[in-house]
Amino acid sequence: MRNKLLTALSPLVLIAASCGGPASGDSPSTVQQVDGQFAIQELGTFEAPWALAALPEGRLLITEKAGKLKLRGADGSVQDVPLPFTVDFGGQGGLGDVIAAPDFAKSGRIYLSWAEAGENDTRGAAVGTGTLVTGQGAPRLEGFEVIWRQNPKVTGRGHYSHRLAISPDRKHLYIASGERQKMQPAQDPNSDLGKVIRIAIDQSGRPSGPAQHVSLGHRNILGLEFAPDGRLWEIEHGPAGGDELNLVKPGANYGWPLVSEGKHYSGEFIPHHDTRPEFTPPALFWNPVIAPGGMTFYSGRMWPEWKGQLLIGAMKPAAVVRVKITGDKASEEARYPTEKRIRAIAEAPDGALLVLEDGPGGRLLRLSRP
């Protein structure tokens, strides 16, 4: 589908959404470091896992970057789910996100993202949906269709982003579309690169309208989640410094690559957000970075004092980072060091945390109260 600028907004809304107050600042150097917060149970190992989705009855779907979708049963058994598409694996690309439709227990619908090859050594992210069928032989996907392709496909193997989220009203699928390490296209309204994108979906979970650009000026989004109040948040990697947590506002421009709280890897300076008030500043940024792998809003069953707060899987340094949201602002409350880099994080039905370690032999861990 060809993407278009979000047309449902009036010019006044676009102007208001593009302007914001100053960022709440970077994570304080004295942030609380908490060791021994979790009892840790190892639930299995996977090869370069990238995402997980919790299903009813204790089952999990887990993606492996090289192109395998795994179904883990409540009993710990693991089965392959054959994919009806080809994954272009390499660099930061491969099989990406997996989410279940809100009515999965009834419909069995899931959404997947991946990197796919194009012509002349180009690649781009893609998203598709289908029905996961289990209980009758080996698990399989039925009725699968590709519903979005990143346009244009470009060279290189970085910054696909391709995280997915469904709006609380179940009317839209949101897609994080990275700028593929090309920088300038993040400001181009005719390019998908560096955007948050949405697709209208019908009651069956299938597309019912064209894809639209919601916001622009993003770098590499690795977390995309709706908060309990229905607002959409994203977290993205900065360059050398300047990882950002942003409240996604329709029509907002977050400034990349014209502004950043980090600098280029070459050491070249990038103007900060406060020099360009037309760009929306982050709610929170990190210097030094945390290299976010994924995030989830906590519902508060095992740690009720964390209810509504954001839990981020971090890769550098490896940790679970807890962030409190207050209005349009955010602050890091605590950091819980982990043994290895955390690529994905989710909440289990009983309120425990499920995390996937990054890289070969990445463990699936259950984190609970000691």
TISE-831339 format. One line per field, with one value per residue (C-alpha): residue number from 0; residue in three letters; x, y, z. Coordinates in pm, whole numbers, plus 32768, in hexadecimal, padded with zeros to 4 digits. Layout:
TISE-831339
pos = [NUM  ...]
code = [ALA  ...]
xx = [X  ...]
yy = [Y  ...]
zz = [Z  ...]
end
This chain:
TISE-831339
pos = [0  1  2  3  4  5  6  7  8  9  10  11  12  13  14  15  16  17  18  19  20  21  22  23  24  25  26  27  28  29  30  31  32  33  34  35  36  37  38  39  40  41  42  43  44  45  46  47  48  49  50  51  52  53  54  55  56  57  58  59  60  61  62  63  64  65  66  67  68  69  70  71  72  73  74  75  76  77  78  79  80  81  82  83  84  85  86  87  88  89  90  91  92  93  94  95  96  97  98  99  100  101  102  103  104  105  106  107  108  109  110  111  112  113  114  115  116  117  118  119  120  121  122  123  124  125  126  127  128  129  130  131  132  133  134  135  136  137  138  139  140  141  142  143  144  145  146  147  148  149  150  151  152  153  154  155  156  157  158  159  160  161  162  163  164  165  166  167  168  169  170  171  172  173  174  175  176  177  178  179  180  181  182  183  184  185  186  187  188  189  190  191  192  193  194  195  196  197  198  199  200  201  202  203  204  205  206  207  208  209  210  211  212  213  214  215  216  217  218  219  220  221  222  223  224  225  226  227  228  229  230  231  232  233  234  235  236  237  238  239  240  241  242  243  244  245  246  247  248  249  250  251  252  253  254  255  256  257  258  259  260  261  262  263  264  265  266  267  268  269  270  271  272  273  274  275  276  277  278  279  280  281  282  283  284  285  286  287  288  289  290  291  292  293  294  295  296  297  298  299  300  301  302  303  304  305  306  307  308  309  310  311  312  313  314  315  316  317  318  319  320  321  322  323  324  325  326  327  328  329  330  331  332  333  334  335  336  337  338  339  340  341  342  343  344  345  346  347  348  349  350  351  352  353  354  355  356  357  358  359  360  361  362  363  364  365  366  367  368  369]
code = [MET  ARG  ASN  LYS  LEU  LEU  THR  ALA  LEU  SER  PRO  LEU  VAL  LEU  ILE  ALA  ALA  SER  CYS  GLY  GLY  PRO  ALA  SER  GLY  ASP  SER  PRO  SER  THR  VAL  GLN  GLN  VAL  ASP  GLY  GLN  PHE  ALA  ILE  GLN  GLU  LEU  GLY  THR  PHE  GLU  ALA  PRO  TRP  ALA  LEU  ALA  ALA  LEU  PRO  GLU  GLY  ARG  LEU  LEU  ILE  THR  GLU  LYS  ALA  GLY  LYS  LEU  LYS  LEU  ARG  GLY  ALA  ASP  GLY  SER  VAL  GLN  ASP  VAL  PRO  LEU  PRO  PHE  THR  VAL  ASP  PHE  GLY  GLY  GLN  GLY  GLY  LEU  GLY  ASP  VAL  ILE  ALA  ALA  PRO  ASP  PHE  ALA  LYS  SER  GLY  ARG  ILE  TYR  LEU  SER  TRP  ALA  GLU  ALA  GLY  GLU  ASN  ASP  THR  ARG  GLY  ALA  ALA  VAL  GLY  THR  GLY  THR  LEU  VAL  THR  GLY  GLN  GLY  ALA  PRO  ARG  LEU  GLU  GLY  PHE  GLU  VAL  ILE  TRP  ARG  GLN  ASN  PRO  LYS  VAL  THR  GLY  ARG  GLY  HIS  TYR  SER  HIS  ARG  LEU  ALA  ILE  SER  PRO  ASP  ARG  LYS  HIS  LEU  TYR  ILE  ALA  SER  GLY  GLU  ARG  GLN  LYS  MET  GLN  PRO  ALA  GLN  ASP  PRO  ASN  SER  ASP  LEU  GLY  LYS  VAL  ILE  ARG  ILE  ALA  ILE  ASP  GLN  SER  GLY  ARG  PRO  SER  GLY  PRO  ALA  GLN  HIS  VAL  SER  LEU  GLY  HIS  ARG  ASN  ILE  LEU  GLY  LEU  GLU  PHE  ALA  PRO  ASP  GLY  ARG  LEU  TRP  GLU  ILE  GLU  HIS  GLY  PRO  ALA  GLY  GLY  ASP  GLU  LEU  ASN  LEU  VAL  LYS  PRO  GLY  ALA  ASN  TYR  GLY  TRP  PRO  LEU  VAL  SER  GLU  GLY  LYS  HIS  TYR  SER  GLY  GLU  PHE  ILE  PRO  HIS  HIS  ASP  THR  ARG  PRO  GLU  PHE  THR  PRO  PRO  ALA  LEU  PHE  TRP  ASN  PRO  VAL  ILE  ALA  PRO  GLY  GLY  MET  THR  PHE  TYR  SER  GLY  ARG  MET  TRP  PRO  GLU  TRP  LYS  GLY  GLN  LEU  LEU  ILE  GLY  ALA  MET  LYS  PRO  ALA  ALA  VAL  VAL  ARG  VAL  LYS  ILE  THR  GLY  ASP  LYS  ALA  SER  GLU  GLU  ALA  ARG  TYR  PRO  THR  GLU  LYS  ARG  ILE  ARG  ALA  ILE  ALA  GLU  ALA  PRO  ASP  GLY  ALA  LEU  LEU  VAL  LEU  GLU  ASP  GLY  PRO  GLY  GLY  ARG  LEU  LEU  ARG  LEU  SER  ARG  PRO]
xx = [8000  8076  8093  8003  8020  7F1C  7E04  7D09  7DB9  7D76  7E9E  7E6F  7E8E  7FC6  8067  8012  808F  81DA  822C  8272  830D  8472  84DB  84DC  864F  8739  873C  87E8  8943  88D2  87AF  8764  8817  8761  8802  874C  85F5  8586  856D  85DB  8556  85E7  84D7  85A8  86A2  8676  8758  8768  8601  8564  83FE  82FC  8183  80C4  7F9A  7E7C  7EB9  8025  80A0  819F  81FE  836E  8420  8586  863A  86B8  8550  84A8  8362  834B  8216  8268  815D  8103  81B3  82F8  82E2  8354  82D3  832D  821F  8271  827C  81D0  82D7  8450  851A  864D  8735  886E  88EB  87C5  86CB  8607  84C3  844C  831C  81F3  80B2  7F64  7E1B  7D56  7C50  7D54  7CA0  7B7F  7C23  7D81  7E02  7F6B  8045  81B0  82BF  83FD  850B  84D7  85BA  857A  8626  8790  8804  86F2  861D  84F7  8416  82CC  819E  809D  7F7C  7EDC  7E38  7F05  7E68  7EC5  7E34  7E0E  7F64  8092  8052  802C  7FC8  7E93  7E0C  7F52  7F70  8071  7FC8  80E8  823A  8335  8360  8461  853E  86A7  8801  8895  881C  87D8  86C0  858B  84DE  839A  8302  8187  8067  7EEA  7E23  7D46  7C0D  7C89  7C5A  7DC5  7F0B  803C  8190  82E5  83A4  8519  85E5  86C8  8805  87BC  8769  86D6  85A5  8525  84C2  8434  82B5  82BC  8394  832D  8484  8497  831E  8211  8107  7FA3  7EB4  7D3E  7CC3  7B63  7ABF  7B6B  7CC0  7CFD  7D55  7C2D  7CE5  7E32  7F67  7FA5  80D0  8085  81D0  8327  8490  84D9  861D  8608  84D3  84F8  83C7  8261  8152  8007  7FF5  7ECB  7E3B  7E33  7F5A  806A  81D8  8312  8480  859A  8711  87CC  8918  8A42  896A  880C  8728  85C6  8477  8364  81EF  8170  809B  7FE9  809D  81CA  832C  8434  8551  863E  873D  872C  872A  878B  8800  8923  8A31  8AA6  8B8C  8C9C  8C83  8BD9  8AEC  8973  889E  87C6  864B  8646  86E9  85C3  8475  83B5  8424  8386  8487  8496  83E0  8521  8679  87AB  8917  89C0  88D4  8810  87EA  867B  860D  8499  83A1  8255  8166  8139  7FDA  803C  7FE1  812D  81BE  8086  8160  81D5  8079  8071  81EA  82C3  83BA  84CD  85B8  8711  883F  8956  897A  88A8  8784  8611  85CC  8496  8402  82E7  8202  816B  809B  8180  82BA  837C  8487  855E  8508  85F2  86D6  86F9  883E  8826  892C  88F7  885D  86DF  8644  84D3  83FA  828D  81A5  812E  7FC1  8023  80E3  8240  8325  8392  84D5  859D  8715  87B8  889C  88F1  886E  8796  86D5  8563  8552  8435  8477  83A6  83B4  84C7]
yy = [8000  815C  822E  8389  849F  848B  855A  854F  8667  87DA  88C7  8950  87F3  87B3  88F3  88B0  874B  87B4  88A1  8837  88A4  8857  86F1  8679  863B  8517  83F8  846A  83DE  837F  82A7  8193  804E  7F26  7DCD  7C90  7D17  7BDA  7A66  79DC  78A2  782D  77B4  7759  77DC  7865  78D4  7A4E  7A81  7BD2  7BE0  7B21  7B28  7A93  79C0  792A  77F4  784B  7822  7908  7964  79B7  7A36  79DD  7AD7  79D8  7991  789D  78C8  77F0  778E  773A  7679  76A3  7557  75E0  752B  75F2  75C9  7677  773A  773C  7896  78DF  79E1  7A00  7ABD  7B85  7B40  7C0C  7D33  7DBA  7D1A  7BD9  7B60  7C79  7CB8  7BDA  7C4A  7BA2  7C49  7CB6  7BAE  7AA0  79A4  79B3  7A0D  797B  7AAA  7B17  7C20  7BF3  7CD9  7C7F  7CFB  7C9E  7CBA  7D9E  7DDA  7E4A  7DE7  7EAE  7E4E  7ECB  7E72  7DC0  7D6C  7C5A  7BB6  7A61  7961  7880  7726  7632  74F7  7444  73C0  74A3  7618  76E2  7835  7848  7962  7A24  7B6A  7C7F  7DC4  7EC0  7EE7  7FF6  80E4  8116  7FE5  8054  7FBE  7F55  7E79  7F68  8020  7F66  7FA8  7EF1  7EE1  7EB9  7F29  7F22  804B  8015  804B  7F35  8012  8049  7F8A  8063  801B  80A8  80EB  812B  821A  80FC  81C1  82B3  83DC  84E2  8412  8430  8595  8538  8525  844C  833E  823E  824B  82E3  82E6  8256  81C8  8154  8078  8070  7F0D  7E80  7DA2  7C71  7D19  7D43  7E8F  7F71  80A3  8124  8147  82A5  8359  83BE  8462  8497  84E6  8399  82D4  8166  8113  7FD5  7FF8  805A  8037  80CE  8149  80F7  8251  81FC  82D2  8243  824E  81EB  81BF  81E1  81C4  830A  8322  8341  8395  841F  82EE  837E  832F  83E6  8415  83E1  850C  850B  85F7  8628  863C  85B9  8654  8541  8576  86F1  86E7  85E5  85CF  84FC  8533  8481  8356  8426  8519  8621  86F9  86EB  8814  87C2  87D2  8918  89C7  8971  89A4  8930  87CB  8703  86B4  8562  8528  8488  844B  838D  83F8  8303  821E  80F0  8056  7FF3  7EA1  7EB1  7F2C  7EE9  7FA8  7EE9  7E91  7E68  7D0E  7C96  7DF1  7EC6  7FF4  7FEE  7FFC  80D1  80F9  80A1  7F80  7F8A  7E72  7F10  7E87  7F7C  7F65  7E2A  7E72  7E97  800C  808D  81DA  82A4  836A  84AF  8560  85A0  8574  8442  83F2  82C1  8232  8108  8023  7EAD  7E21  7CD5  7BD9  7C01  7CF6  7CFC  7CF9  7CDD  7CF7  7C9F  7C66  7B08  7ACF  7AB6  7C00  7B6B  7BEF  7B26  7B97  7B1E  7B41  7BBF  7AF2  7981  78A3  79BA  7940  796E  79D3  79FC  7B12  7B11  7B91  7AE2]
zz = [8000  7FAF  80E9  8102  81FE  830D  8278  8393  844F  842E  83F9  8559  85EC  851E  8597  8703  86EF  8659  8777  88D8  8A1C  8A76  8AAB  8C0F  8BEA  8BDE  8CD2  8E13  8E54  8FB6  8F43  903B  8FE7  9082  9093  90F8  909B  8FE9  901A  8EC8  8E22  8CD6  8BE6  8AB5  89B8  885A  873E  8728  87A0  874E  87CE  8897  88B7  89DE  8972  8A3D  8B11  8B51  89ED  8949  87E7  87BD  8686  8633  8559  845D  83F6  84E4  85A1  86DA  879F  8908  89BF  8B2C  8B68  8AD9  898C  885C  86F7  85B4  84FF  8389  82EC  819F  813E  8116  8219  81B1  82D6  8315  83DF  84A5  83B8  83D0  846A  854A  8623  8674  871F  8758  8704  8839  87E6  87A3  8881  878C  863F  8657  8596  85B7  8510  84AA  8424  836A  827E  8113  7FE5  7EBB  7D72  7D49  7EA5  7F56  807F  814A  826A  822E  8305  82DA  838F  839D  847F  8560  855F  8675  870A  85BC  8566  854B  8581  8442  83B9  82DD  8204  8224  8161  814B  81B3  81AA  8104  815D  8038  7FB0  7FD8  8004  8023  8170  828C  83AB  8463  83F0  8540  84DA  8638  863B  871B  8705  8785  88B7  87E4  86FC  85CB  8566  8545  858A  84EE  8548  8405  8437  8362  82EC  8347  8229  830F  8220  81B4  831A  82B9  8162  816B  8033  80D7  81DC  827C  83D8  8412  84F2  840D  8447  8384  83C2  840A  840E  8512  847F  84AB  8336  828F  8241  81C1  813F  8218  829F  8337  849E  84FD  8466  84C1  856D  8567  85D3  86A2  876F  8852  87F9  8903  896E  8AD5  8BB6  8B67  89F3  8985  88A5  890E  8855  88B5  87BA  87A0  8781  86C8  87B9  88E7  88EF  8903  890A  89A9  88EC  8910  87AD  8749  85F6  8508  85EC  8563  8654  8594  8529  848D  84B3  862F  8734  889C  8820  871D  85E2  860E  8567  8689  85B4  8680  8645  86B8  87E6  87EA  88AB  8781  869C  874D  861B  866E  8788  8899  8946  8A8D  8B09  8A72  8AE1  8ADF  8AFB  8A3D  8AB2  8952  897C  88FC  8946  8A4A  8AF1  8BD3  8D16  8D8C  8EF9  8F73  9006  9044  9079  90CB  8F5F  8ECA  8D91  8D84  8C5C  8C6C  8B66  8B04  8ADC  8A26  8A82  8BA6  8BC8  8CAE  8CE5  8CFB  8DAE  8D3F  8DD7  8CEF  8D6D  8C66  8B3D  8C11  8C7D  8D7C  8DB9  8F0E  8F2A  8E69  8EA6  8E13  8D5A  8CF8  8B80  8A89  8A86  892A  8988  8ABE  8B04  8C2A  8C7D  8CE2  8E53  8E48  8E2E  8D1F  8BF2  8B4E  8A25  8A26  88E9  8809  87D0  88E5  896D  8A9A  8ADE  8C4C  8D43  8E3D  8F7B  90DF  91A8]
end
